[in-house]
């Protein structure tokens, strides 16, 4: 996600270390490149989220991401504030297990495969965002290794 800004999919995406985020029409897209979330990037992300007046859904592309207990609690707090659903694009069985832990916090969360971008948007009630979401995620989906 680092590199020449001209190669980034949208001009307004926030890039930090191994993650990036963008809100498009109230829908928060979050991209992770590695398993562990960099703590300074996570703090920047939380500050960005706290500054938002509304978030009406979160879609995460995180093939291998596995948030720690503190980060899962932060996700719960985001849900409590905004009442959001959480869709995760991943093929990782380990990440799917983490989703179960997030569900225990009462967060409506569901995992989707790379080829289920439309279904992930439908789960969030944002079918209207499939085209924009696909554009945002396309560079990362095409770069992702086969499961």
N, C-alpha and C positions, 0 to 999 in steps of 0.2 A: 503494500500500500504506500510505501514511501517511493520517492522518485520524482520524476518530472511531472509537475501539476498538469501539463498539457495532455498527459496520458491518462488522467483520472477521468472516471465516467461522468461526474457532475462537478461543476465549479464550487458548490457550496459544501461539499463533504468535508467533515472534520477528520483529519488524519493524525493519529498518535501511535507511534511505535508499531504494535502488532494489531491495532484495531482502528476502525473508522466508523463514523456515524453520520446520519443525515435524516432530517425530518422533511418529508414531502407531504404536504396537505394533511398534517397531523399524524401521519404514520411514520414511526421511527424505524429506520433501517440501521442495523448494526452488523458490521463485518469483522470477523476475527480470523487471523491467519495462523494462530498456533493454539496449542492446548491451554497453556497458562496465560491468563490475562495479565499484562504488565500493570503493576499497581499504580504507577503515575498516570498511565493512560486511563485506567479505571476511574481514578479521582477526577481527571479532566472530564470524562464521560458523565460522571455523576453531577458535576457542576453544571454541565451543559443541560442535562435533564432537569435539574432543579430550577433552571432559569426559564423553562418552557411554561407557557400558560396552559397548554393542553397537549396531551399525547393520546391518540385514540386507537393505538395498536402498536405492537413491536414485532418486527420481523428480523430475526437474527440469522445470518449465514455464518455458521461456525462448525465446520466439518469435525473438528477435533476439540472444540472448546469445552472445558469443564470448570465452571466457576467454583471457587472455594466456598466454605460455609458463610463467610462474611459477604461475599458477592451474591450468593443466593438470597441472603437476608435483604441486601440492597434491592434485588429484583422484587422481593415481596413489598418493600416500602414504595417502590415505584408503582407497583400494582395498586397498593392501598391508596396512593395519592390520585392516580389517574383512572383507576378501574379498568386497566388495559388487559387484553388477552396477549399472549406471547406465542409466536410461531417460530420454530427453529428449523432451519434447513440443515440437515445432517444425515449422514449414513452411519454414524458411529453408534454402536450398541452401548458403549460407555456413556456417551452424551445422552442417549435416550434414558439411561438409568438416572442421570442427573436430573432429567426432566421430572421423574417421579418424585425426587426430593423437593423440587420446586412446587409440584402439585400439593405436597403436604402442607405448604404454607398457604394454600387456598388460591394459588394463582392458576387461572385457566391457561394451560400450556399444552402444546402438541407439537410433535416432531414430524417433519416432512422430508422426503428425498429431493435431490436436485431437480428431478423432473416434475415436481409437484408445486411449482411456484404459484400457479393459479389456485390450487387447493389451499395453500398457505394463506393467500390473500382472502379467499372465501371464508376461511376459519376466522379471520380477523374482521370479517364483514366489510372488506375493502376490495371487492371485485373490480371496482373502478380504477384501481392502482396497479393492476397486473402488468400493463404495458410499461409504465414508468419503473416499476419494481424490477422487471426483467431487464430493462436497460441498465439500471444501477448494478444489478448482480451479474450480468453477462460476463464481464471481464474476469470475475472470480470463479464463476461456474466453469468457464472454458479452460481456466488454468488449473482446475482441481483434478487430482489424480482419480482414476477409476477406483471404485470401492472393491 
